[in-house]
């Protein structure tokens, strides 16, 4: 492949993480003057517009046949030099399967940790091992998936911003309309709207009940924006850039929230949610978690007194830059094959990044 | 008339019981749970140093002590209904899957 001219990123999963990883990687590629295109749900188009990244979305609520045709038409029209597929979202095997067969070059699979049963499902395993050029793990994979017969590599966590790009506490608070003094708790809302409403209601009870006063910022793109004394409900992209406004973050255990809070180094209480293919409990296993309302209240009160939840300390989340470098490097080598530094041809992964 | 006492180890929450009398020191309306010897409220008892002299019952559990809302933290206050089913639902281990496999937009598989 003589140079990399354009890359498409398939992020048609329902959660935010697929699109956030896509935006992170495409943003870095775009700075390298590579054409990019994001395939993502329509409701996340505003994020791509903020980043100045081309995005295309299928019709709302498509049938499987419509989706398959849309993916095939899009990839045929755009003809990217490289297709990146995020995690292989559930239920999408049908629409990608046909398109992969038409691709000039096999795609790369960008995978966070998944429950092994997903990729070991025979039909999915067959496609992964025969239609993908490599898997790039952006999180430590389960041991059983290291046996997949496809070259595998690993990169650092992929976050939409590097920590040095994130606002300082003062700037972030100004941007959010918050006073510089006083405690602030930022909540990264995720999941079904009913769950987010329940969480907001609970946190308002905690805010009213504990003695330590704090302002509550609930980030959500499904709840209606709202502002009153001590409470802001708002849509915020990229939320990562504003996390330093917080003394404490409350988040589920999804990929983006977890790695963004760790990259910025803000004390966080995680409320892992159960997902079919994402093991959030595993991801937050070494962090502060709670499992009932009272423990949440105690943890918040203690954290704001700075005697409990400790910051993990910021760590590099440079996966997007690493992956962009690998894509460019691979495109300049003659001949296909897993000879790119950081990858091995025998399926043995380098040591984990954590 | 509602009890005007606020107490709790972590939560300074309002009492929602009906008041039965007034504190003889501060005249605050208080319920029978918050009245202390001398017909004073819990807050006045604390100001008068009554708390310092109080001791945990020895040998055998004094149920009334453990139900004293002034003393206690959430975990022991059997009558503490601050959190309801909706609050506990936040931690419900049921999978948060919004839709079927046919509806990829609703597939909140998370990140």
Interface residues (C-beta under 8 A of the other chain):
Chain A: X12 X13 X14 X15 X16 X17 X18 X20 X41 X43 X60 X61 X63 X64 X67 X89 X90 X91 X92 X112 X190 X191 X192 X195 X198 X199 X201 X202 X205 X209 X210 X211 X252 X254 X255 X256 X257 X271 X273 X274 X275 X276 X277 X278 X280 X290 X291 X292 X293 X294 X297 X298 X301
Chain B: X10 X11 X12 X13 X74 X75 X82 X83 X86 X87 X88 X89 X90 X91 X93 X94 X95 X96 X97 X98 X99 X101 X102 X103 X104 X105 X106 X107 X108 X109 X110 X111
